[in-house]
Amino acid sequence: MSNTDDFKRYICKVCGYIYDEARGDPDSGLAPGTRFEDIPDDWYCPDCNVTKADFTALEPRAAEPDTTAVASVWSGPEGGNDPDAIVIIGGGMAGWALAESLRERDPHRTIRLITADSGDYYSKPRLSNAIQREVAPADLVEETGPARAARLRIELMPFLRVLDVQRERKRVITPRGGIAYGQLVLATGARPRQLAFAGGAEAPLVVNSLDDYRRLRVALEAGAAAPERTRVAIIGAGLVGCELADDLSAGGYPVALVERAPGPLSGLLPSLLAEDLRAALEACGVQWHTGATVERIEMSEQGCRRLSLAGGDTIEAEVVISALGLVPNRALAERIGLACHQGIEVDAFLGTTDPAIHALGDGCEFDGRLRPYVETLRGQAAALARTLSGEPTAYQPDAGIVQVKTSSLPLNVRPPQQSDAGAGEWVEIVGDGTGRHLEYYARGRVAGFALSGVHARGVRELERRLGQPASASDEHRHRLAS
Amino acid sequence: MLQTRTDGQTGVSPAAGPADADIPLKALVESDLAPLTARIDREGVYPEAFLREAGRLGAFKRHLASQNATASTDIAGAIRATEVISAECMTTGFVAWCQNACAWYVENSASDVLKREALPKLANAEALGATALSNPMKWFANIEDLKLTAERVDGGYVVSGALPWVSNLGQDHYFGAIFRTTGDNPRPLMALINCADPGFSLTACPEFTALEGSRTFGCHFDRVFVPDAHILADPLPEYIRRIRPGFVLLQMGMGLGLIDGCIQTMREANETLAHVNGYLDDQVGELEEVLGDARSACYALAETPFDDSEAFFADVLQLRLTGSEMSLRASQSALLHCGARGYKADAAAQRKLRESYFVAIVTPAIKHLRKELARIHAH
């Protein structure tokens, strides 16, 4: 035996058996110290019978860096068995707002929050105005899921999707097993409406979650080209479409905006303000295609997509975003037999048709309406936290003010409610270079308003005047067709 | 933010059929399999007669819409059949899964020849089949390299290389294999191989700690000719996305059945030892609840086996991981419930302990599953 320090080891590529020269293979007649090159060709791997030709010098494999110690933050359902637990399904703003309000009211109740993503907390409205400020996706996270869970002393179950709920057994069924609940809350949110376009290009991007925003940033930066050379087409000039158009054009991206209606935010804005918004975005370089629908999206050369509009126009863009509104996620509620209409139907106390299950946020339908707004989910979380802590509290709907965060023309709008719409008229109080202040009068009272530019800041004052008599002097103001 | 798995997906099979569909199979397990269980485990007896008979009863075609009477892809039904078998003997449950997986490959393939010639026989266990996808599964997960290579020749491919251990093999058994082509347009392909193909040979494996009756062999390919008609998929990736949820879900029959068997063993032990077993961590009632939850999750996922989204496959992998963890927990509890009587060499409890470790290490193993889930959940 020569120098014992330089014995080498060889691994069978087929089964992983290791031949160690120091040990040999005495069962096959290879004495300890037999060099690999001295092994006869008719020797076979003792575990899988291949010859030495299938062996290779062993190079220990470095362990990969632990980039993702995420998968087992929650370990098994052992802890999932408190029958009085409040279990929240959904880790968006509504789910977290409820968890926070509940913890404030009850320091001891077991609260579990199940979410399909990491549970990291971020403000969804910020997703549509983060580009111009060059906010990295990670910087939108205000608090990580585990940190927030620890602070609120709740149990976070991240990366977990709910497959079923067994209402008789009061158990939530997941791929990690069952979770008992005393009260279950569906904060399952809404997802972007997606249309299937002909033409074979991949589906347009949507912007409804932090993961979506990550994908958008990747797409925008894919060509490593300057923003001016990355054209963006947005389908839909609703709230998200207009905010994104504003944000992206301020960030230097050429934006084309396609809208089926004659103008932006149709159904929300009085036509005068719709025209102002259109002009404001146009001044930022947004190219409008109103009264237009997309028929096909095709890939053309060099990562460029070609959108064909009904009527024959075409738009070329490197990035295509769909912003066609939200659809409540009600599949789980429907599966388990809860009453659903547009969203999950809830009563005044946000109860569903099962007394042990409540719902809040973008996924629920209160009083026949969807209210996918942050102010709504905050009010609902506060009321529901009281109810679930033993103090039944009806949800009092907020005024329904919609904030449009287009920096080129900020807007605060409170459209007239259905019962008033058509029963009154828009009146212009101020209209000049600083923006506009419109009020909607129905049956002699203030039933809505629309504020833009610097006047948008007066929103709280106007909110107080809702329902108050329209002042006499206002009767002389300029009346507008709605 | 939160998606439920059912969004936008339509079910293709009932979550669970009538439980009495399993009665003839249960009777066969009791009469023909149970007397052999210890010998299958310890002496390596291969339960061939049982498999053939179970095949005649239709146990291996519930998931094959082209072959069963209801024309439905009843994955849950196929899982339940494997559960019934595994609760008694997991070696046999494992080979039942091999059989199911092999037929699943052909059912979802583009090969009309194989669908005509091999599939009806596999569906009835007239022909027996295996799955040699452990290596490719690990290859997909960046754990190891593909071990088989192929050259293009006139009318097909010539495959060479070796796979360390593949189960449910025999003289004329079929199995699915993935190899990498060389030359122009190198790519992975999948084909159905027959053990009788010229150039193919089986070699004995080292003795394992359990599942000795699973007919597990080393597979050696010495320029085995594979005709184009036996190619299951080309291109491969789309096909893999189609078959992989079913492939993994069907494995759940092993774990769920094993847990069920462990609970039965615990119940029997409690007839005389309940007064002391009450001090153990896991009780019959708790494990029954765990099993009920896992079954519900499994059958719910089995409703949409052709959902090819990554989110759905993550659910399937997570459930598979849960199944492994629960199997280890249940078998440990069964042994502790039985005490020394469960430690006897012919006791069911110690056999189930060894079987449960197989659930945990057979591809995809616990570590493999955690690696994949970490990758999917990483940004």
Interface residues (C-beta under 8 A of the other chain):
Chain A: K13 V14 C15 G16 P46 D47 C48 N49 V50 D54 T67 T68 A69 V70 A71 S72 G76 P77 I89 G90 G91 G92 G95 I114 T115 A116 D117 S118 P137 P158 F159 L160 R161 V162 L163 D164 Q166 R169 R171 I173 T174 P175 R176 G177 G178 A187 T188 G189 R191 N208 S209 D211 R214 N329 A331 L332 R335
Chain B: M1 L2 Q3 T4 R5 T6 D7 G8 D145 K147 G161 A162 L163 P164 W165 T203 A204 C205 P206 G218 H220 E289 V290 G292 D293 A294 S296 A297 A300 L301 A311 A314 D315 V316 Q318 L319 T322 E325 M326 R370 L373 A374 R375 H377 A378 H379
